[in-house]
Amino acid sequence: MRVELFEVHFNNSNSIYIGGQTVSGKVVVKLTKATRIDSIDIKFTGRAKSKWDVSNGDSSKQYKATEVYIDSEHHLYRCRGENDLQPAGLHMYPFDFTLPSDVPSSFEGRRGFVRYLCMVTLDRGWKGVLQIEQDLTVIRHLDLNQVPHAGLPQNLDREEVYEGCCCDSGDVTAKLQLPKCGYVPGEPLLYNLVVENKATSSICGLVMSLIQTVRYTGYSDSLFSSGNPKYHDKVNSWTLRQADEEIPPGKTATYNSHCIIPAVAPSLLEGCNIIDINYELHVEVPVGWRTIQLCCVVFIGTIPLRQSRTASAPIEPVADSGLEPVTGHNFDMPPSYEECVFGRMESQELEPGDIGVDDDDDNETRGGAGGSSNTALRRSRLHRLPSYPYYSFENPSPSASATPAPLSSMRLDNSYPDPPPLPQGENQGYQLLPVSEQPTYTSLPPPPSYESLGLNG
């Protein structure tokens, strides 16, 4: 065995880059004796793909689409003649490649993906070819300050008639208020939820969830296809808050708290025309045989709002939410910077045993030092899961910088955090009031400033 070591090392050991950055590093080869190497090439690829099948009785039709963002190959070494041997020892071949600034963020789903790969090929002539492959995560920033309506407050309410057995009756009203609808992963989502039970029976339980809808675009290559695009939606859900407290008849429960936005891909997936991502916040309150559902569109970005924005048209005054500043809550300290600042997230779209969409380009050959040069190049989907920026909002202070954290100071979560503990007290973070003693509502206060969250505007 003459090739003892064959590896690719990036100057950024986490292999996470922002669009427009330069990917640099070196290919390391260690030889046990003088060896002829015909060539060493490095190739960078970036592509999106969608694919799904639609069954109709005994037949099925496949829809798919592909976009290519990067396809660039560079020569690191070329043999200069028959007697040109690389001496025994350690050899390093530097490289650098600048990513386009307009490429979409990495994404991995069950019906499609956006992937960036670096492949190095070492050609030994008649002795065979060795190949190694490294995944790259690319982030395209979504600045919430550039997203219309991201800084506007939300006020939702809905009423349902209680329907159950034993002639139970009465109305149940739920009201939800948010100071804004644009957030970054790791940011506290402040909310005020009021559930008024005017029914004759108790109601119990509510669930607050972040709903991700991924829309895939594809085309059929059938002979009789119209050529028009088809769409396939995949919905995923993350539970942010779950309460099982009972709300007796004639009482009002007020939930004035916060939950944490998990590490997820940014909204829209800008730069990709065949995969689109949108988010909603759902609150569900069971009312007998029915369910009150409050739905609000939210935007997940990578750069947080720097200051509150107001609507161009006047907004009618709404109830006083009494939203508490996030500094009043007890945040669990995150894992250390070294452990998880670029940790891989778990994918709700990829279930155990699900390998997602096959990449046709993965059917190339690869090998390694001491291994077969004809080993199928097929990577586990688990190793392709990208990491996303995760801001740390714990221990905010008035002196904190107003500038969004650079990539090197973001925390990338390797799991979805549980909601932080609610304020401790007799009612564990909520209060029950008789219907006749409801708070007097005036107007919604301005959204909490980022000074209170540790980001000076």
C-alpha positions as CSV (number, residue, x, y, z in Angstrom):
1,M,0.0,0.0,0.0
2,R,1.8,3.1,-1.2
3,V,-1.0,5.7,-0.4
4,E,-1.2,5.7,3.4
5,L,-3.2,8.8,3.8
6,F,-5.6,10.7,1.5
7,E,-7.7,13.4,3.0
8,V,-9.1,16.9,2.3
9,H,-8.8,19.5,5.1
10,F,-10.7,22.8,5.0
11,N,-9.3,25.9,6.7
12,N,-12.8,26.2,8.1
13,S,-12.9,22.9,9.9
14,N,-16.7,23.0,10.2
15,S,-17.2,23.1,6.4
16,I,-19.9,25.8,6.8
17,Y,-19.7,28.9,4.5
18,I,-21.7,31.9,3.5
19,G,-22.5,32.5,-0.1
20,G,-19.7,34.6,-1.6
21,Q,-17.0,33.3,0.8
22,T,-13.9,31.5,-0.3
23,V,-13.6,27.8,0.4
24,S,-9.9,27.1,1.0
25,G,-7.8,24.2,2.3
26,K,-5.5,21.5,1.3
27,V,-5.5,18.0,0.1
28,V,-3.1,15.8,2.2
29,V,-1.5,12.7,0.7
30,K,1.0,10.5,2.5
31,L,3.0,8.0,0.5
32,T,5.0,5.1,1.9
33,K,7.3,5.0,-1.1
34,A,7.9,6.9,-4.3
35,T,4.8,6.7,-6.4
36,R,3.6,7.9,-9.7
37,I,0.4,9.9,-9.5
38,D,-1.1,10.9,-12.9
39,S,-3.3,13.7,-11.5
40,I,-5.1,15.1,-8.5
41,D,-8.3,17.1,-9.2
42,I,-10.8,18.8,-7.0
43,K,-14.4,19.4,-8.0
44,F,-17.0,21.6,-6.3
45,T,-20.7,21.0,-7.1
46,G,-23.9,22.6,-5.9
47,R,-27.3,21.5,-7.1
48,A,-31.0,21.2,-6.1
49,K,-33.2,18.3,-7.0
50,S,-36.9,17.4,-6.4
51,K,-38.5,14.0,-7.1
52,W,-41.7,12.2,-6.1
53,D,-44.1,9.6,-7.5
54,V,-47.8,9.8,-7.8
55,S,-49.7,6.5,-7.9
56,N,-52.9,6.0,-9.9
57,G,-54.2,2.5,-9.6
58,D,-51.6,0.1,-11.0
59,S,-49.6,2.9,-12.6
60,S,-47.5,5.7,-11.3
61,K,-46.0,8.9,-12.7
62,Q,-42.8,10.5,-11.5
63,Y,-42.2,14.2,-11.2
64,K,-38.7,15.7,-10.8
65,A,-36.6,18.8,-11.5
66,T,-33.0,19.8,-11.1
67,E,-31.1,23.0,-10.8
68,V,-27.3,23.4,-11.0
69,Y,-25.6,26.2,-9.1
70,I,-21.9,25.2,-9.1
71,D,-19.9,22.8,-11.3
72,S,-16.3,23.8,-11.1
73,E,-13.2,21.5,-11.4
74,H,-9.6,22.5,-10.7
75,H,-6.3,20.7,-11.3
76,L,-4.1,20.4,-8.2
77,Y,-1.4,18.3,-9.7
78,R,-0.4,16.9,-13.1
79,C,2.3,14.3,-13.8
80,R,5.1,15.7,-16.0
81,G,6.3,12.4,-17.5
82,E,6.7,8.7,-17.2
83,N,9.6,9.0,-14.7
84,D,7.9,11.7,-12.6
85,L,7.4,10.1,-9.2
86,Q,6.2,11.7,-6.0
87,P,8.7,10.9,-3.3
88,A,7.7,9.1,-0.1
89,G,6.4,11.3,2.7
90,L,3.7,13.8,3.3
91,H,2.5,16.0,0.4
92,M,0.0,19.0,0.6
93,Y,-1.8,20.5,-2.3
94,P,-3.6,23.8,-1.5
95,F,-6.8,24.9,-3.1
96,D,-9.3,27.8,-2.9
97,F,-12.7,28.4,-4.6
98,T,-15.0,31.3,-4.2
99,L,-18.7,30.5,-3.8
100,P,-21.2,32.5,-5.9
101,S,-23.1,34.9,-3.6
102,D,-26.6,34.1,-5.0
103,V,-26.7,30.3,-4.3
104,P,-29.5,29.0,-2.0
105,S,-29.0,27.6,1.5
106,S,-28.3,23.9,2.0
107,F,-31.4,21.9,2.6
108,E,-32.3,18.2,2.9
109,G,-35.9,16.9,2.6
110,R,-37.8,13.8,1.8
111,R,-38.7,14.9,-1.6
112,G,-35.8,17.1,-2.5
113,F,-32.5,18.7,-1.5
114,V,-30.0,21.5,-2.0
115,R,-26.5,20.0,-1.7
116,Y,-22.9,21.2,-2.0
117,L,-20.1,18.8,-2.3
118,C,-16.3,18.8,-2.7
119,M,-14.8,15.7,-4.4
120,V,-11.1,15.0,-4.8
121,T,-9.9,12.5,-7.3
122,L,-6.4,10.9,-7.2
123,D,-5.6,9.1,-10.4
124,R,-2.9,6.4,-10.2
125,G,-3.2,5.3,-13.8
126,W,-3.5,1.5,-14.1
127,K,-3.5,1.1,-10.4
128,G,-6.9,2.7,-10.1
129,V,-8.6,5.9,-8.9
130,L,-9.1,7.1,-5.3
131,Q,-11.9,9.5,-4.5
132,I,-12.9,11.2,-1.3
133,E,-16.0,13.4,-0.8
134,Q,-16.8,16.1,1.7
135,D,-20.2,17.7,2.3
136,L,-20.3,21.5,2.6
137,T,-23.1,23.5,4.2
138,V,-23.8,26.8,2.5
139,I,-25.9,29.6,4.1
140,R,-27.6,32.3,2.2
141,H,-28.5,35.1,4.6
142,L,-32.2,36.1,4.9
143,D,-32.2,39.6,6.5
144,L,-35.5,40.0,8.3
145,N,-35.1,43.8,8.0
146,Q,-35.6,43.4,4.3
147,V,-38.8,41.2,4.6
148,P,-42.0,43.2,4.5
149,H,-44.3,42.8,7.5
150,A,-41.7,40.8,9.5
151,G,-41.7,43.5,12.2
152,L,-45.4,44.0,12.4
153,P,-47.4,42.8,15.5
154,Q,-50.1,40.1,15.1
155,N,-53.4,40.0,16.8
156,L,-55.6,36.9,16.3
157,D,-58.9,35.8,17.9
158,R,-61.5,33.1,17.3
159,E,-64.6,31.9,19.1
160,E,-66.1,28.4,19.0
161,V,-69.3,26.9,20.5
162,Y,-68.5,24.1,22.9
163,E,-70.0,20.8,21.6
164,G,-69.9,17.8,23.8
165,C,-72.0,15.2,25.5
166,C,-74.4,15.8,28.4
167,C,-75.9,18.9,26.7
168,D,-72.7,21.0,27.4
169,S,-72.9,24.4,25.8
170,G,-71.3,27.8,25.8
171,D,-68.7,29.8,23.9
172,V,-64.9,29.6,24.2
173,T,-62.7,32.4,22.9
174,A,-59.0,32.3,22.2
175,K,-56.9,35.5,21.6
176,L,-53.2,35.4,20.6
177,Q,-50.9,38.4,20.4
178,L,-47.3,38.5,19.0
179,P,-45.1,41.6,19.0
180,K,-43.8,40.7,15.5
181,C,-43.7,37.8,13.0
182,G,-40.0,37.7,12.1
183,Y,-37.5,35.6,14.1
184,V,-34.2,33.9,13.9
185,P,-33.4,30.4,15.3
186,G,-32.6,30.6,19.0
187,E,-34.7,33.8,19.5
188,P,-37.5,33.9,22.1
189,L,-40.9,34.2,20.6
190,L,-42.9,36.3,23.0
191,Y,-46.6,35.7,23.1
192,N,-49.8,36.5,25.0
193,L,-52.5,33.9,24.8
194,V,-55.9,34.4,26.5
195,V,-58.4,31.6,26.6
196,E,-61.9,32.5,27.9
197,N,-64.1,29.7,28.9
198,K,-67.8,30.7,29.0
199,A,-69.0,27.1,28.5
200,T,-70.6,25.0,31.1
201,S,-67.8,22.4,31.1
202,S,-64.0,22.6,31.6
203,I,-61.6,22.7,28.7
204,C,-58.1,21.2,29.0
205,G,-55.0,21.4,26.9
206,L,-53.4,23.6,24.3
207,V,-50.6,23.1,21.8
208,M,-48.4,25.7,20.2
209,S,-46.5,24.5,17.1
210,L,-44.2,25.8,14.4
211,I,-45.4,24.4,11.1
212,Q,-43.0,24.1,8.2
213,T,-44.5,23.7,4.7
214,V,-42.0,22.7,2.0
215,R,-43.3,23.0,-1.6
216,Y,-41.5,20.9,-4.2
217,T,-41.8,21.7,-7.9
218,G,-41.4,19.0,-10.6
219,Y,-42.1,18.0,-14.1
220,S,-43.2,14.8,-15.7
221,D,-41.1,13.3,-18.6
222,S,-44.1,11.3,-19.7
223,L,-44.8,11.4,-23.4
224,F,-48.3,12.7,-22.8
225,S,-47.3,15.3,-20.2
226,S,-48.5,18.8,-20.6
227,G,-45.1,20.2,-19.6
228,N,-46.7,22.3,-16.8
229,P,-45.1,22.2,-13.4
230,K,-46.6,20.1,-10.6
231,Y,-46.3,20.8,-6.9
232,H,-46.0,18.5,-3.9
233,D,-46.3,19.9,-0.3
234,K,-44.7,18.3,2.7
235,V,-45.7,19.5,6.1
236,N,-43.6,19.2,9.3
237,S,-44.4,20.3,12.8
238,W,-42.3,21.2,15.9
239,T,-44.1,21.5,19.3
240,L,-43.0,24.7,21.0
241,R,-45.5,24.7,23.9
242,Q,-47.9,22.2,25.4
243,A,-50.1,22.9,28.4
244,D,-52.5,20.5,30.1
245,E,-53.9,22.8,32.7
246,E,-57.7,22.7,33.1
247,I,-59.7,25.9,32.6
248,P,-62.9,25.6,34.6
249,P,-66.2,27.0,33.4
250,G,-66.4,30.8,33.8
251,K,-62.7,31.2,34.0
252,T,-60.1,32.9,31.8
253,A,-56.5,31.5,31.4
254,T,-53.8,34.0,30.5
255,Y,-50.5,32.6,29.1
256,N,-47.9,35.4,29.0
257,S,-44.6,33.7,28.2
258,H,-42.2,32.8,25.4
259,C,-40.8,29.8,23.5
260,I,-37.6,29.3,21.5
261,I,-37.4,29.1,17.7
262,P,-35.6,25.9,16.8
263,A,-32.7,25.5,14.3
264,V,-34.5,25.3,11.0
265,A,-33.8,26.4,7.4
266,P,-34.6,30.0,6.5
267,S,-38.0,30.9,5.0
268,L,-38.4,31.0,1.2
269,L,-35.1,29.2,0.4
270,E,-34.1,32.2,-1.9
271,G,-32.1,31.3,-5.0
272,C,-33.9,27.9,-5.4
273,N,-36.8,27.8,-7.9
274,I,-37.9,24.2,-7.3
275,I,-38.1,24.2,-3.4
276,D,-39.9,26.8,-1.3
277,I,-40.2,26.9,2.5
278,N,-42.8,28.7,4.6
279,Y,-43.6,28.7,8.3
280,E,-46.8,29.3,10.4
281,L,-47.4,29.4,14.1
282,H,-50.4,27.3,15.1
283,V,-52.2,27.4,18.4
284,E,-54.8,24.7,19.0
285,V,-57.3,24.7,21.9
286,P,-59.6,21.6,22.1
287,V,-63.2,22.6,22.7
288,G,-65.3,19.5,23.2
289,W,-65.5,17.8,19.8
290,R,-64.1,20.9,18.1
291,T,-60.8,22.7,18.1
292,I,-60.0,26.4,18.1
293,Q,-57.1,26.9,15.7
294,L,-55.2,30.2,15.5
295,C,-52.7,30.4,12.6
296,C,-50.1,33.1,11.9
297,V,-47.5,33.3,9.2
298,V,-44.0,33.8,10.6
299,F,-40.7,34.4,8.9
300,I,-37.5,32.6,9.9
301,G,-34.4,34.4,8.9
302,T,-30.7,34.4,9.6
303,I,-30.3,38.1,10.5
304,P,-32.6,39.4,13.2
305,L,-34.7,42.5,13.1
306,R,-32.6,45.5,14.4
307,Q,-35.6,47.6,15.3
308,S,-39.4,47.6,15.3
309,R,-41.1,48.6,12.1
310,T,-44.5,50.1,11.8
311,A,-47.1,49.5,9.2
312,S,-47.7,52.0,6.4
313,A,-51.5,51.9,7.2
314,P,-52.8,52.6,10.7
315,I,-53.5,49.5,12.9
316,E,-56.6,49.5,15.1
317,P,-55.9,49.4,18.8
318,V,-56.0,46.0,20.3
319,A,-55.9,44.5,23.8
320,D,-53.0,45.2,26.1
321,S,-50.9,42.0,26.0
322,G,-48.7,42.8,28.9
323,L,-45.9,40.9,27.2
324,E,-43.0,40.5,29.7
325,P,-39.4,41.2,28.6
326,V,-37.5,38.0,27.9
327,T,-34.9,38.9,30.5
328,G,-37.5,37.9,33.2
329,H,-37.3,34.3,32.2
330,N,-34.8,31.6,33.2
331,F,-33.0,30.3,30.1
332,D,-31.1,27.1,30.3
333,M,-27.5,27.7,29.4
334,P,-26.6,26.2,26.0
335,P,-23.9,23.6,25.4
336,S,-20.4,25.0,25.2
337,Y,-19.2,26.7,22.0
338,E,-16.8,23.9,21.3
339,E,-19.4,21.2,21.5
340,C,-22.2,22.5,19.3
341,V,-21.5,25.8,17.6
342,F,-21.6,24.0,14.3
343,G,-23.5,20.9,15.5
344,R,-25.7,19.1,13.0
345,M,-29.5,19.5,13.5
346,E,-31.9,16.6,13.5
347,S,-34.3,16.6,10.5
348,Q,-38.0,16.2,11.1
349,E,-38.4,15.5,7.4
350,L,-36.1,12.5,7.5
351,E,-37.5,9.6,9.5
352,P,-35.5,6.6,10.7
353,G,-34.6,4.4,7.7
354,D,-35.6,7.1,5.2
355,I,-32.7,8.0,2.9
356,G,-34.5,10.9,1.2
357,V,-34.1,11.6,-2.5
358,D,-31.4,9.6,-4.3
359,D,-28.7,11.7,-6.0
360,D,-27.9,10.2,-9.4
361,D,-24.4,11.7,-9.2
362,D,-23.8,9.5,-6.1
363,N,-23.5,6.4,-8.3
364,E,-19.9,7.3,-9.1
365,T,-17.0,5.3,-7.8
366,R,-14.9,6.1,-4.9
367,G,-12.1,4.5,-3.0
368,G,-9.7,5.2,-0.2
369,A,-6.3,4.3,1.0
370,G,-6.2,0.5,1.2
371,G,-9.8,0.2,-0.1
372,S,-11.3,-0.7,-3.4
373,S,-11.4,2.0,-6.1
374,N,-14.8,0.7,-7.3
375,T,-16.7,1.2,-4.0
376,A,-20.1,2.8,-4.8
377,L,-20.2,6.5,-3.8
378,R,-23.5,6.5,-1.9
379,R,-23.6,8.5,1.3
380,S,-26.0,8.1,4.2
381,R,-28.5,10.9,4.3
382,L,-27.7,11.4,7.9
383,H,-24.3,12.8,7.0
384,R,-25.9,15.3,4.6
385,L,-28.1,17.1,7.2
386,P,-27.0,20.7,7.1
387,S,-26.5,23.0,10.1
388,Y,-28.2,26.4,10.5
389,P,-27.3,29.5,12.4
390,Y,-28.6,29.5,16.0
391,Y,-28.4,32.7,17.9
392,S,-27.8,32.8,21.7
393,F,-30.1,35.2,23.5
394,E,-29.2,34.1,27.0
395,N,-27.9,36.6,29.6
396,P,-28.7,39.7,27.5
397,S,-27.2,43.0,28.7
398,P,-27.6,46.6,27.7
399,S,-24.1,46.7,26.4
400,A,-24.5,43.9,23.9
401,S,-23.8,44.7,20.3
402,A,-26.6,45.6,18.0
403,T,-24.8,44.0,15.0
404,P,-26.2,40.6,14.1
405,A,-23.8,37.9,15.3
406,P,-21.2,36.8,12.7
407,L,-21.2,33.1,11.7
408,S,-18.3,32.3,14.0
409,S,-20.3,33.4,17.0
410,M,-23.6,31.7,16.1
411,R,-24.6,28.5,17.8
412,L,-25.8,25.7,15.5
413,D,-28.0,23.4,17.5
414,N,-27.8,19.6,17.2
415,S,-31.3,19.2,18.6
416,Y,-34.5,21.1,19.0
417,P,-34.4,22.7,22.5
418,D,-37.3,22.2,24.8
419,P,-39.2,25.4,25.7
420,P,-37.6,27.2,28.6
421,P,-39.2,26.9,32.0
422,L,-42.1,29.2,32.7
423,P,-42.1,31.6,35.7
424,Q,-42.6,29.6,38.9
425,G,-45.6,30.3,41.0
426,E,-48.8,28.9,42.2
427,N,-50.3,28.7,38.7
428,Q,-47.1,27.7,36.9
429,G,-47.0,30.6,34.5
430,Y,-50.7,31.2,33.9
431,Q,-53.5,32.8,35.8
432,L,-57.2,32.1,36.1
433,L,-59.6,34.9,36.4
434,P,-63.4,34.9,36.6
435,V,-65.0,36.1,33.4
436,S,-66.3,39.2,35.2
437,E,-62.8,40.1,36.3
438,Q,-61.0,40.1,33.0
439,P,-58.3,42.7,32.5
440,T,-59.3,46.0,31.0
441,Y,-57.8,46.2,27.5
442,T,-56.6,49.4,26.0
443,S,-54.0,49.2,23.3
444,L,-51.1,46.9,22.3
445,P,-47.8,48.2,23.6
446,P,-44.9,48.4,21.1
447,P,-43.0,45.2,20.6
448,P,-40.1,44.8,23.1
449,S,-37.0,46.4,21.8
450,Y,-33.9,44.4,21.1
451,E,-32.1,46.4,23.9
452,S,-34.2,44.2,26.3
453,L,-33.1,41.1,24.4
454,G,-29.4,42.1,24.5
455,L,-29.2,43.6,20.9
456,N,-29.0,47.4,21.0
457,G,-30.7,49.0,18.1
